[in-house]
Amino acid sequence: MAEFVPAEVFPPGVYIRDELSARDWTQADLAEVMDRPLKTINEIVQAKKRVTEETAKELEAALGIDAEFWLKTEALYRLRHGDPAPSVIAQRAAIRRRVPLRQMLARGWITPTKDVDKLRTRVEAYIGGPLETHAPFAMAARQTSYDKPLTPEQEVWLLRAKQMAESMIAPSFSNAKLLECIKQFGSLRLYAEDVQHVPKLLNKAGIRFVVVERLPGLGIDGVCFWLAPNKPVIGMSLRHDRIDNFWFVLRHECEHVLKGHGKQGAIIDNDLDHPVEISEQERIANDAAAHFCVPPHLMEGFILRKAPLFTDTNIRQFAYANGLHSGLVAGQLRKRLSEGPLGENAWRLFSTHLEKVRHFVVATAMVDGFGSSPSLD
């Protein structure tokens, strides 16, 4: 049986007036009986003042009608005709379901305001469309797990990277320029501080390089997308502050650019240390990245000579002899050992070699986060 919904809901004051009329009482009479100011009774009758539990009990005593009736009548009326606050609350809730608002405000991506309509307008301007839809640019994005839609955190992070890239100037891109750039990267693998040269070299090759600090719960390592056919963008989160992860992710994204990946929709790479699914595009990029960090024939020779005893000393000696930072060797060694009997325990090994590089990168790159908030006006 369908639930009865009244066509019109009246406030308690309508029924109070009827009861007073039936008794030939005035509001002043009721005020005297209830020992309440006449102004209070008048405001209740006019629906300007709510019927509280105490008032309901007093009305029951004065008029002989159950307190429950007065409370239910009051509640139903306020639900139907109350303040517009519920719709404002619903709008605020809708905005927070759509985007990670608190983090966006903290990062300065959205200007704060208490006006919910202005807030909605600002969020929609950020995502480039109505609140109810996904941003067109983000809808085209693909992940390493291709069957999963972007989370709100991933989407706004990606849009921030796009905003930053659009504010940058770079020459036209060519594969030849990027191949020369990668060749120059080869000479930067020995010392951690040399990563500071990466943003400038990429820019000369026609690639806009941006760093956007991750949002909480965000698993993005890097992204490759194109603003135009000759305007590629590489974005990184630097969520792992390790030299091996930096070079692996960077070279991985460079391979995407070389192969033209991401032109049909941004490719977001999640957790490249522990990938769950590997597409052919990702396999190609992973192979190129691993080869760059430590050429496989060198790595295999080192493992054959030293296994199963890998010491800090022989890792450093091998790395230095091949113009590599020991962290690159340690990173690749951990990866290979994790695929054997050691499993996940391998990722705890050789950590003293994994030098931090984030502070070198953010000193020269276009950065959002890590204490920096660029003006994109």
C-alpha atoms as a printed R data frame, in Angstrom:
    type eleno elety resid chain resno       x       y       z
1   ATOM     1    CA   MET     A     1   0.000   0.000   0.000
2   ATOM     2    CA   ALA     A     2   1.398   3.387  -1.032
3   ATOM     3    CA   GLU     A     3   2.361   5.761   1.744
4   ATOM     4    CA   PHE     A     4  -0.052   8.689   2.139
5   ATOM     5    CA   VAL     A     5   1.508  12.047   1.332
6   ATOM     6    CA   PRO     A     6  -0.663  15.088   2.143
7   ATOM     7    CA   ALA     A     7  -1.189  17.554  -0.688
8   ATOM     8    CA   GLU     A     8  -0.687  20.465   1.676
9   ATOM     9    CA   VAL     A     9   0.991  20.649   5.048
10  ATOM    10    CA   PHE     A    10  -0.113  23.240   7.609
11  ATOM    11    CA   PRO     A    11   1.891  24.580  10.530
12  ATOM    12    CA   PRO     A    12   0.748  23.940  14.116
13  ATOM    13    CA   GLY     A    13  -0.490  27.539  14.306
14  ATOM    14    CA   VAL     A    14  -3.423  26.773  11.955
15  ATOM    15    CA   TYR     A    15  -4.695  24.097  14.316
16  ATOM    16    CA   ILE     A    16  -4.099  26.331  17.337
17  ATOM    17    CA   ARG     A    17  -6.264  29.039  15.745
18  ATOM    18    CA   ASP     A    18  -9.023  26.494  15.091
19  ATOM    19    CA   GLU     A    19  -8.889  25.251  18.675
20  ATOM    20    CA   LEU     A    20  -8.947  28.794  20.066
21  ATOM    21    CA   SER     A    21 -11.927  29.627  17.844
22  ATOM    22    CA   ALA     A    22 -13.778  26.508  19.016
23  ATOM    23    CA   ARG     A    23 -13.228  27.572  22.622
24  ATOM    24    CA   ASP     A    24 -13.880  31.249  21.981
25  ATOM    25    CA   TRP     A    25 -10.381  31.986  23.285
26  ATOM    26    CA   THR     A    26  -7.992  34.639  22.176
27  ATOM    27    CA   GLN     A    27  -4.253  34.258  21.844
28  ATOM    28    CA   ALA     A    28  -4.002  36.318  25.024
29  ATOM    29    CA   ASP     A    29  -6.144  33.726  26.825
30  ATOM    30    CA   LEU     A    30  -3.848  30.920  25.698
31  ATOM    31    CA   ALA     A    31  -0.795  32.947  26.715
32  ATOM    32    CA   GLU     A    32  -2.262  33.373  30.193
33  ATOM    33    CA   VAL     A    33  -3.141  29.660  30.514
34  ATOM    34    CA   MET     A    34   0.357  28.579  29.400
35  ATOM    35    CA   ASP     A    35   2.057  31.364  31.345
36  ATOM    36    CA   ARG     A    36   3.830  32.454  28.179
37  ATOM    37    CA   PRO     A    37   4.338  35.949  26.717
38  ATOM    38    CA   LEU     A    38   1.672  36.892  24.164
39  ATOM    39    CA   LYS     A    39   4.448  37.570  21.646
40  ATOM    40    CA   THR     A    40   5.663  33.961  21.926
41  ATOM    41    CA   ILE     A    41   2.156  32.540  21.337
42  ATOM    42    CA   ASN     A    42   1.667  34.866  18.363
43  ATOM    43    CA   GLU     A    43   4.990  33.769  16.820
44  ATOM    44    CA   ILE     A    44   4.006  30.085  17.201
45  ATOM    45    CA   VAL     A    45   0.641  30.738  15.557
46  ATOM    46    CA   GLN     A    46   2.381  32.657  12.728
47  ATOM    47    CA   ALA     A    47   4.887  29.734  12.288
48  ATOM    48    CA   LYS     A    48   7.726  32.100  13.075
49  ATOM    49    CA   LYS     A    49   8.659  30.115  16.154
50  ATOM    50    CA   ARG     A    50   8.981  26.329  16.348
51  ATOM    51    CA   VAL     A    51   6.937  24.112  18.644
52  ATOM    52    CA   THR     A    52   9.477  22.534  20.980
53  ATOM    53    CA   GLU     A    53   8.975  19.462  23.181
54  ATOM    54    CA   GLU     A    54   8.234  21.714  26.149
55  ATOM    55    CA   THR     A    55   5.711  23.771  24.156
56  ATOM    56    CA   ALA     A    56   4.050  20.587  22.840
57  ATOM    57    CA   LYS     A    57   3.532  19.326  26.391
58  ATOM    58    CA   GLU     A    58   2.057  22.684  27.435
59  ATOM    59    CA   LEU     A    59  -0.301  22.699  24.426
60  ATOM    60    CA   GLU     A    60  -1.406  19.178  25.376
61  ATOM    61    CA   ALA     A    61  -2.188  20.385  28.885
62  ATOM    62    CA   ALA     A    62  -3.961  23.523  27.660
63  ATOM    63    CA   LEU     A    63  -5.922  22.181  24.665
64  ATOM    64    CA   GLY     A    64  -6.169  18.456  25.401
65  ATOM    65    CA   ILE     A    65  -4.435  17.393  22.175
66  ATOM    66    CA   ASP     A    66  -1.466  15.008  22.458
67  ATOM    67    CA   ALA     A    67   1.994  16.536  22.478
68  ATOM    68    CA   GLU     A    68   2.968  13.991  19.817
69  ATOM    69    CA   PHE     A    69   0.473  15.588  17.391
70  ATOM    70    CA   TRP     A    70   2.043  19.017  17.811
71  ATOM    71    CA   LEU     A    71   5.595  17.719  17.388
72  ATOM    72    CA   LYS     A    72   4.731  15.681  14.270
73  ATOM    73    CA   THR     A    73   2.831  18.584  12.736
74  ATOM    74    CA   GLU     A    74   5.749  20.914  13.406
75  ATOM    75    CA   ALA     A    75   8.308  18.476  11.985
76  ATOM    76    CA   LEU     A    76   6.317  17.753   8.828
77  ATOM    77    CA   TYR     A    77   5.713  21.437   8.189
78  ATOM    78    CA   ARG     A    78   9.392  22.309   8.604
79  ATOM    79    CA   LEU     A    79  10.392  19.491   6.278
80  ATOM    80    CA   ARG     A    80   8.102  20.840   3.555
81  ATOM    81    CA   HIS     A    81   8.334  24.565   4.142
82  ATOM    82    CA   GLY     A    82  11.433  25.079   6.225
83  ATOM    83    CA   ASP     A    83  14.525  27.119   5.527
84  ATOM    84    CA   PRO     A    84  16.356  26.666   2.201
85  ATOM    85    CA   ALA     A    85  19.315  25.286   4.187
86  ATOM    86    CA   PRO     A    86  18.659  21.642   3.187
87  ATOM    87    CA   SER     A    87  19.118  22.467  -0.517
88  ATOM    88    CA   VAL     A    88  22.319  24.349   0.291
89  ATOM    89    CA   ILE     A    89  23.531  21.366   2.291
90  ATOM    90    CA   ALA     A    90  22.648  19.057  -0.609
91  ATOM    91    CA   GLN     A    91  24.648  21.244  -2.997
92  ATOM    92    CA   ARG     A    92  27.651  21.250  -0.691
93  ATOM    93    CA   ALA     A    93  27.425  17.479  -0.360
94  ATOM    94    CA   ALA     A    94  27.171  17.079  -4.152
95  ATOM    95    CA   ILE     A    95  30.311  19.166  -4.648
96  ATOM    96    CA   ARG     A    96  32.242  17.106  -2.102
97  ATOM    97    CA   ARG     A    97  31.083  13.859  -3.699
98  ATOM    98    CA   ARG     A    98  32.248  15.109  -7.077
99  ATOM    99    CA   VAL     A    99  35.704  16.441  -6.154
100 ATOM   100    CA   PRO     A   100  38.128  16.244  -3.185
101 ATOM   101    CA   LEU     A   101  37.194  19.800  -2.209
102 ATOM   102    CA   ARG     A   102  39.120  20.015   1.042
103 ATOM   103    CA   GLN     A   103  42.391  19.082  -0.656
104 ATOM   104    CA   MET     A   104  41.716  21.408  -3.612
105 ATOM   105    CA   LEU     A   105  41.099  24.328  -1.269
106 ATOM   106    CA   ALA     A   106  44.236  23.516   0.723
107 ATOM   107    CA   ARG     A   107  46.306  23.439  -2.476
108 ATOM   108    CA   GLY     A   108  44.823  26.715  -3.754
109 ATOM   109    CA   TRP     A   109  43.217  25.088  -6.801
110 ATOM   110    CA   ILE     A   110  39.830  26.533  -5.792
111 ATOM   111    CA   THR     A   111  39.338  29.928  -4.149
112 ATOM   112    CA   PRO     A   112  37.298  29.454  -0.946
113 ATOM   113    CA   THR     A   113  33.861  31.020  -0.542
114 ATOM   114    CA   LYS     A   114  30.879  30.475   1.741
115 ATOM   115    CA   ASP     A   115  28.488  31.128  -1.157
116 ATOM   116    CA   VAL     A   116  27.583  27.640  -2.394
117 ATOM   117    CA   ASP     A   117  26.562  28.893  -5.846
118 ATOM   118    CA   LYS     A   118  29.903  30.609  -6.341
119 ATOM   119    CA   LEU     A   119  31.676  27.525  -5.044
120 ATOM   120    CA   ARG     A   120  29.871  25.325  -7.535
121 ATOM   121    CA   THR     A   121  30.710  27.750 -10.348
122 ATOM   122    CA   ARG     A   122  34.386  27.675  -9.417
123 ATOM   123    CA   VAL     A   123  34.474  23.874  -9.254
124 ATOM   124    CA   GLU     A   124  32.727  23.603 -12.621
125 ATOM   125    CA   ALA     A   125  35.195  26.069 -14.117
126 ATOM   126    CA   TYR     A   126  38.038  23.912 -12.799
127 ATOM   127    CA   ILE     A   127  36.693  20.643 -14.201
128 ATOM   128    CA   GLY     A   128  35.564  22.304 -17.422
129 ATOM   129    CA   GLY     A   129  31.937  21.256 -17.332
130 ATOM   130    CA   PRO     A   130  28.789  20.685 -15.253
131 ATOM   131    CA   LEU     A   131  29.193  19.121 -11.838
132 ATOM   132    CA   GLU     A   132  27.156  16.092 -12.907
133 ATOM   133    CA   THR     A   133  29.557  15.109 -15.690
134 ATOM   134    CA   HIS     A   134  33.219  14.192 -15.927
135 ATOM   135    CA   ALA     A   135  35.665  16.679 -17.409
136 ATOM   136    CA   PRO     A   136  35.959  15.972 -21.173
137 ATOM   137    CA   PHE     A   137  39.765  15.851 -20.968
138 ATOM   138    CA   ALA     A   138  39.745  13.475 -18.027
139 ATOM   139    CA   MET     A   139  37.120  11.238 -19.651
140 ATOM   140    CA   ALA     A   140  39.634  10.463 -22.385
141 ATOM   141    CA   ALA     A   141  42.295   9.439 -19.882
142 ATOM   142    CA   ARG     A   142  43.367   5.826 -19.697
143 ATOM   143    CA   GLN     A   143  45.085   4.055 -16.857
144 ATOM   144    CA   THR     A   144  47.455   1.134 -16.704
145 ATOM   145    CA   SER     A   145  44.306  -0.655 -15.528
146 ATOM   146    CA   TYR     A   146  42.186   0.250 -18.514
147 ATOM   147    CA   ASP     A   147  38.864  -0.964 -17.206
148 ATOM   148    CA   LYS     A   148  38.797   1.432 -14.258
149 ATOM   149    CA   PRO     A   149  37.407   4.988 -14.433
150 ATOM   150    CA   LEU     A   150  39.459   7.769 -12.921
151 ATOM   151    CA   THR     A   151  38.826   8.550  -9.275
152 ATOM   152    CA   PRO     A   152  37.899  12.171  -8.411
153 ATOM   153    CA   GLU     A   153  41.410  12.609  -6.967
154 ATOM   154    CA   GLN     A   154  43.062  11.336 -10.153
155 ATOM   155    CA   GLU     A   155  40.846  13.514 -12.314
156 ATOM   156    CA   VAL     A   156  41.551  16.812 -10.538
157 ATOM   157    CA   TRP     A   157  45.267  15.963 -10.315
158 ATOM   158    CA   LEU     A   158  45.352  15.359 -14.065
159 ATOM   159    CA   LEU     A   159  43.485  18.601 -14.749
160 ATOM   160    CA   ARG     A   160  45.975  20.517 -12.615
161 ATOM   161    CA   ALA     A   161  48.846  19.048 -14.629
162 ATOM   162    CA   LYS     A   162  47.060  20.161 -17.808
163 ATOM   163    CA   GLN     A   163  46.501  23.686 -16.466
164 ATOM   164    CA   MET     A   164  50.189  24.004 -15.630
165 ATOM   165    CA   ALA     A   165  51.322  22.639 -18.992
166 ATOM   166    CA   GLU     A   166  49.067  25.091 -20.831
167 ATOM   167    CA   SER     A   167  50.810  27.990 -19.082
168 ATOM   168    CA   MET     A   168  54.249  26.894 -20.322
169 ATOM   169    CA   ILE     A   169  56.138  27.809 -23.494
170 ATOM   170    CA   ALA     A   170  58.221  25.234 -25.346
171 ATOM   171    CA   PRO     A   171  59.507  24.784 -28.909
172 ATOM   172    CA   SER     A   172  57.893  22.296 -31.263
173 ATOM   173    CA   PHE     A   173  58.491  18.679 -30.401
174 ATOM   174    CA   SER     A   174  60.213  16.040 -32.503
175 ATOM   175    CA   ASN     A   175  61.276  12.476 -31.775
176 ATOM   176    CA   ALA     A   176  64.800  13.359 -32.853
177 ATOM   177    CA   LYS     A   177  64.970  16.059 -30.174
178 ATOM   178    CA   LEU     A   178  63.719  13.668 -27.514
179 ATOM   179    CA   LEU     A   179  66.173  10.947 -28.519
180 ATOM   180    CA   GLU     A   180  69.009  13.461 -28.169
181 ATOM   181    CA   CYS     A   181  67.579  14.497 -24.802
182 ATOM   182    CA   ILE     A   182  67.517  10.873 -23.596
183 ATOM   183    CA   LYS     A   183  71.114  10.494 -24.752
184 ATOM   184    CA   GLN     A   184  72.025  13.478 -22.574
185 ATOM   185    CA   PHE     A   185  70.111  11.927 -19.668
186 ATOM   186    CA   GLY     A   186  72.566   9.043 -19.863
187 ATOM   187    CA   SER     A   187  75.363  11.277 -18.607
188 ATOM   188    CA   LEU     A   188  73.246  12.428 -15.627
189 ATOM   189    CA   ARG     A   189  72.814   9.019 -13.996
190 ATOM   190    CA   LEU     A   190  75.920   9.083 -11.773
191 ATOM   191    CA   TYR     A   191  75.128  11.911  -9.337
192 ATOM   192    CA   ALA     A   192  71.750  12.577  -7.728
193 ATOM   193    CA   GLU     A   193  72.019  16.367  -8.028
194 ATOM   194    CA   ASP     A   194  72.217  16.139 -11.818
195 ATOM   195    CA   VAL     A   195  68.470  15.473 -12.031
196 ATOM   196    CA   GLN     A   196  68.036  19.245 -11.719
197 ATOM   197    CA   HIS     A   197  68.959  19.518 -15.416
198 ATOM   198    CA   VAL     A   198  66.048  17.338 -16.552
199 ATOM   199    CA   PRO     A   199  63.301  20.030 -16.847
200 ATOM   200    CA   LYS     A   200  65.453  22.282 -19.063
201 ATOM   201    CA   LEU     A   201  66.542  19.430 -21.333
202 ATOM   202    CA   LEU     A   202  62.970  18.241 -21.761
203 ATOM   203    CA   ASN     A   203  61.812  21.768 -22.565
204 ATOM   204    CA   LYS     A   204  64.467  22.092 -25.284
205 ATOM   205    CA   ALA     A   205  63.097  18.879 -26.772
206 ATOM   206    CA   GLY     A   206  59.619  20.417 -26.890
207 ATOM   207    CA   ILE     A   207  58.204  18.573 -23.880
208 ATOM   208    CA   ARG     A   208  56.380  20.396 -21.111
209 ATOM   209    CA   PHE     A   209  57.432  18.802 -17.817
210 ATOM   210    CA   VAL     A   210  55.324  19.396 -14.710
211 ATOM   211    CA   VAL     A   211  55.401  18.086 -11.158
212 ATOM   212    CA   VAL     A   212  52.149  17.911  -9.210
213 ATOM   213    CA   GLU     A   213  52.363  16.593  -5.666
214 ATOM   214    CA   ARG     A   214  50.013  13.699  -5.134
215 ATOM   215    CA   LEU     A   215  46.727  14.007  -3.292
216 ATOM   216    CA   PRO     A   216  46.058  11.644  -0.351
217 ATOM   217    CA   GLY     A   217  45.274   8.166  -1.621
218 ATOM   218    CA   LEU     A   218  46.530   8.965  -5.105
219 ATOM   219    CA   GLY     A   219  48.643   6.228  -6.678
220 ATOM   220    CA   ILE     A   220  49.795   8.150  -9.740
221 ATOM   221    CA   ASP     A   221  53.510   8.028 -10.539
222 ATOM   222    CA   GLY     A   222  53.432   9.729 -13.924
223 ATOM   223    CA   VAL     A   223  51.314  10.762 -16.878
224 ATOM   224    CA   CYS     A   224  51.772  11.349 -20.584
225 ATOM   225    CA   PHE     A   225  49.339  13.448 -22.626
226 ATOM   226    CA   TRP     A   226  49.323  15.880 -25.545
227 ATOM   227    CA   LEU     A   227  47.958  19.421 -25.681
228 ATOM   228    CA   ALA     A   228  48.301  19.292 -29.485
229 ATOM   229    CA   PRO     A   229  49.961  16.924 -31.992
230 ATOM   230    CA   ASN     A   230  53.335  18.619 -31.405
231 ATOM   231    CA   LYS     A   231  52.887  19.489 -27.713
232 ATOM   232    CA   PRO     A   232  53.512  16.484 -25.452
233 ATOM   233    CA   VAL     A   233  53.381  16.740 -21.667
234 ATOM   234    CA   ILE     A   234  55.058  14.595 -19.036
235 ATOM   235    CA   GLY     A   235  53.770  14.916 -15.496
236 ATOM   236    CA   MET     A   236  55.132  13.310 -12.347
237 ATOM   237    CA   SER     A   237  53.978  13.198  -8.731
238 ATOM   238    CA   LEU     A   238  57.397  12.374  -7.162
239 ATOM   239    CA   ARG     A   239  55.461  10.459  -4.529
240 ATOM   240    CA   HIS     A   240  58.458   8.137  -4.123
241 ATOM   241    CA   ASP     A   241  61.458  10.304  -3.334
242 ATOM   242    CA   ARG     A   242  64.073   7.879  -4.659
243 ATOM   243    CA   ILE     A   243  66.599   8.238  -7.468
244 ATOM   244    CA   ASP     A   244  65.719   4.869  -8.998
245 ATOM   245    CA   ASN     A   245  61.996   5.641  -9.098
246 ATOM   246    CA   PHE     A   246  62.587   9.103 -10.560
247 ATOM   247    CA   TRP     A   247  64.638   7.878 -13.517
248 ATOM   248    CA   PHE     A   248  62.438   4.837 -14.108
249 ATOM   249    CA   VAL     A   249  59.197   6.851 -14.204
250 ATOM   250    CA   LEU     A   250  60.737   9.615 -16.296
251 ATOM   251    CA   ARG     A   251  62.176   7.238 -18.897
252 ATOM   252    CA   HIS     A   252  58.899   5.306 -18.887
253 ATOM   253    CA   GLU     A   253  56.960   8.460 -19.785
254 ATOM   254    CA   CYS     A   254  59.546   9.454 -22.395
255 ATOM   255    CA   GLU     A   255  58.955   6.130 -24.134
256 ATOM   256    CA   HIS     A   256  55.222   6.826 -24.209
257 ATOM   257    CA   VAL     A   257  55.980  10.132 -25.924
258 ATOM   258    CA   LEU     A   258  58.372   8.534 -28.435
259 ATOM   259    CA   LYS     A   259  55.728   5.968 -29.373
260 ATOM   260    CA   GLY     A   260  52.982   8.594 -29.617
261 ATOM   261    CA   HIS     A   261  51.060   7.028 -26.758
262 ATOM   262    CA   GLY     A   262  48.541   9.275 -25.035
263 ATOM   263    CA   LYS     A   263  47.402  11.199 -28.119
264 ATOM   264    CA   GLN     A   264  43.949   9.638 -27.895
265 ATOM   265    CA   GLY     A   265  43.718  10.229 -24.159
266 ATOM   266    CA   ALA     A   266  46.130  10.840 -21.310
267 ATOM   267    CA   ILE     A   267  47.881   7.712 -20.052
268 ATOM   268    CA   ILE     A   268  48.070   7.652 -16.272
269 ATOM   269    CA   ASP     A   269  50.644   5.308 -14.788
270 ATOM   270    CA   ASN     A   270  49.811   4.001 -11.337
271 ATOM   271    CA   ASP     A   271  52.291   2.350  -8.991
272 ATOM   272    CA   LEU     A   272  54.987   1.428 -11.488
273 ATOM   273    CA   ASP     A   273  56.951  -0.300  -8.715
274 ATOM   274    CA   HIS     A   274  54.191  -2.906  -8.329
275 ATOM   275    CA   PRO     A   275  52.067  -2.951 -11.514
276 ATOM   276    CA   VAL     A   276  48.928  -5.081 -11.400
277 ATOM   277    CA   GLU     A   277  48.198  -5.206 -15.109
278 ATOM   278    CA   ILE     A   278  50.641  -4.779 -17.986
279 ATOM   279    CA   SER     A   279  49.374  -3.739 -21.413
280 ATOM   280    CA   GLU     A   280  51.605  -3.864 -24.458
281 ATOM   281    CA   GLN     A   281  52.154  -0.092 -24.203
282 ATOM   282    CA   GLU     A   282  53.210  -0.421 -20.596
283 ATOM   283    CA   ARG     A   283  55.486  -3.369 -21.297
284 ATOM   284    CA   ILE     A   284  57.284  -1.345 -23.976
285 ATOM   285    CA   ALA     A   285  57.675   1.646 -21.659
286 ATOM   286    CA   ASN     A   286  58.797  -0.535 -18.732
287 ATOM   287    CA   ASP     A   287  61.442  -2.268 -20.834
288 ATOM   288    CA   ALA     A   288  62.821   1.052 -22.043
289 ATOM   289    CA   ALA     A   289  62.916   2.419 -18.495
290 ATOM   290    CA   ALA     A   290  64.653  -0.643 -17.055
291 ATOM   291    CA   HIS     A   291  67.200  -0.631 -19.905
292 ATOM   292    CA   PHE     A   292  67.943   3.039 -19.231
293 ATOM   293    CA   CYS     A   293  68.430   2.594 -15.488
294 ATOM   294    CA   VAL     A   294  70.781  -0.379 -15.902
295 ATOM   295    CA   PRO     A   295  71.290  -2.040 -19.312
296 ATOM   296    CA   PRO     A   296  70.046  -5.651 -18.937
297 ATOM   297    CA   HIS     A   297  73.258  -7.328 -20.141
298 ATOM   298    CA   LEU     A   298  75.222  -5.441 -17.478
299 ATOM   299    CA   MET     A   299  72.672  -6.259 -14.785
300 ATOM   300    CA   GLU     A   300  72.597  -9.932 -15.687
301 ATOM   301    CA   GLY     A   301  76.378 -10.140 -15.697
302 ATOM   302    CA   PHE     A   302  76.540  -8.537 -12.262
303 ATOM   303    CA   ILE     A   303  73.955 -10.956 -10.875
304 ATOM   304    CA   LEU     A   304  75.785 -13.992 -12.317
305 ATOM   305    CA   ARG     A   305  79.056 -12.871 -10.764
306 ATOM   306    CA   LYS     A   306  77.800 -11.837  -7.337
307 ATOM   307    CA   ALA     A   307  74.687 -13.889  -6.563
308 ATOM   308    CA   PRO     A   308  73.590 -14.679  -3.967
309 ATOM   309    CA   LEU     A   309  75.824 -12.289  -2.010
310 ATOM   310    CA   PHE     A   310  75.100  -8.689  -2.992
311 ATOM   311    CA   THR     A   311  77.003  -6.321  -0.722
312 ATOM   312    CA   ASP     A   312  76.820  -2.545  -0.534
313 ATOM   313    CA   THR     A   313  80.437  -2.391  -1.649
314 ATOM   314    CA   ASN     A   314  80.075  -4.477  -4.784
315 ATOM   315    CA   ILE     A   315  76.869  -2.624  -5.728
316 ATOM   316    CA   ARG     A   316  78.697   0.726  -5.489
317 ATOM   317    CA   GLN     A   317  81.736  -0.525  -7.378
318 ATOM   318    CA   PHE     A   318  79.658  -1.978 -10.187
319 ATOM   319    CA   ALA     A   319  77.538   1.184 -10.439
320 ATOM   320    CA   TYR     A   320  80.490   3.575 -10.482
321 ATOM   321    CA   ALA     A   321  82.352   1.495 -13.082
322 ATOM   322    CA   ASN     A   322  79.358   1.872 -15.411
323 ATOM   323    CA   GLY     A   323  78.666   5.558 -14.782
324 ATOM   324    CA   LEU     A   324  75.572   4.856 -12.695
325 ATOM   325    CA   HIS     A   325  74.352   5.908  -9.292
326 ATOM   326    CA   SER     A   326  74.274   2.898  -6.975
327 ATOM   327    CA   GLY     A   327  70.584   3.582  -6.322
328 ATOM   328    CA   LEU     A   328  69.763   2.662  -9.929
329 ATOM   329    CA   VAL     A   329  71.506  -0.687  -9.519
330 ATOM   330    CA   ALA     A   330  69.842  -1.258  -6.138
331 ATOM   331    CA   GLY     A   331  66.427  -0.416  -7.589
332 ATOM   332    CA   GLN     A   332  66.749  -2.837 -10.490
333 ATOM   333    CA   LEU     A   333  68.211  -5.515  -8.218
334 ATOM   334    CA   ARG     A   334  65.280  -5.199  -5.814
335 ATOM   335    CA   LYS     A   335  62.866  -5.483  -8.732
336 ATOM   336    CA   ARG     A   336  64.489  -8.682 -10.020
337 ATOM   337    CA   LEU     A   337  64.782 -10.265  -6.593
338 ATOM   338    CA   SER     A   338  61.125  -9.484  -5.851
339 ATOM   339    CA   GLU     A   339  60.175 -11.751  -8.745
340 ATOM   340    CA   GLY     A   340  61.970 -14.674  -7.071
341 ATOM   341    CA   PRO     A   341  61.699 -16.492  -3.734
342 ATOM   342    CA   LEU     A   342  62.208 -13.278  -1.716
343 ATOM   343    CA   GLY     A   343  59.005 -11.779  -3.072
344 ATOM   344    CA   GLU     A   344  57.932  -8.509  -1.454
345 ATOM   345    CA   ASN     A   345  60.724  -8.765   1.104
346 ATOM   346    CA   ALA     A   346  63.185  -7.783  -1.632
347 ATOM   347    CA   TRP     A   347  61.808  -4.232  -1.564
348 ATOM   348    CA   ARG     A   348  63.288  -3.758   1.912
349 ATOM   349    CA   LEU     A   349  66.849  -4.390   0.718
350 ATOM   350    CA   PHE     A   350  69.621  -1.941  -0.232
351 ATOM   351    CA   SER     A   351  67.659   1.110   0.935
352 ATOM   352    CA   THR     A   352  70.837   3.043   1.848
353 ATOM   353    CA   HIS     A   353  71.547   3.462  -1.880
354 ATOM   354    CA   LEU     A   354  68.197   5.059  -2.692
355 ATOM   355    CA   GLU     A   355  69.160   8.714  -2.454
356 ATOM   356    CA   LYS     A   356  66.437  11.354  -2.331
357 ATOM   357    CA   VAL     A   357  66.205  13.620  -5.384
358 ATOM   358    CA   ARG     A   358  62.914  15.478  -5.059
359 ATOM   359    CA   HIS     A   359  64.535  18.670  -3.726
360 ATOM   360    CA   PHE     A   360  66.794  18.813  -6.784
361 ATOM   361    CA   VAL     A   361  63.870  18.400  -9.204
362 ATOM   362    CA   VAL     A   362  61.508  20.931  -7.629
363 ATOM   363    CA   ALA     A   363  64.273  23.556  -7.645
364 ATOM   364    CA   THR     A   364  64.137  23.770 -11.467
365 ATOM   365    CA   ALA     A   365  60.759  22.357 -12.553
366 ATOM   366    CA   MET     A   366  57.242  23.768 -12.850
367 ATOM   367    CA   VAL     A   367  55.871  22.487  -9.548
368 ATOM   368    CA   ASP     A   368  52.582  22.443  -7.697
369 ATOM   369    CA   GLY     A   369  52.944  21.195  -4.140
370 ATOM   370    CA   PHE     A   370  55.898  20.530  -1.858
371 ATOM   371    CA   GLY     A   371  55.510  24.096  -0.594
372 ATOM   372    CA   SER     A   372  55.065  25.649  -4.051
373 ATOM   373    CA   SER     A   373  51.878  26.940  -5.663
374 ATOM   374    CA   PRO     A   374  52.404  28.460  -9.119
375 ATOM   375    CA   SER     A   375  50.291  31.349 -10.379
376 ATOM   376    CA   LEU     A   376  48.709  30.326 -13.668
377 ATOM   377    CA   ASP     A   377  46.924  33.598 -14.457
